[in-house]
Amino acid sequence: MADDVSGDQLVLIKIEGMHCHRCQQAITKALQANPGVHEVEVDFPSGQASVLYDPASVTVRALMDTVVQAGYRATGFSQGRGGHAHQ
């Protein structure tokens, strides 16, 4: 049975401290380990991670804490709706 993603939210987390694509992969892995996280896209050039997640399972604060625990700085975020990541 597929996850119901209709209630999902999209958050863009600004990340400082990424130096290479290995950093990008480490952050992606760390974020994907959170419950309720359905999709993670970390963009090294722009220093941002976009995360599609279920707000009933995980908070933005927890996601940002994950980035910090992975050894990077989460400097801010902007919230969007799932499925509409057009900026």
Secondary structure, DSSP 4 states (H G I P E B T S, - for coil): -----TT-EEEEEEEE---SHHHHHHHHHHHHTSTTEEEEEEETTTTEEEEEE-TTT--HHHHHHHHHHTT-EEEEEEEEETT----
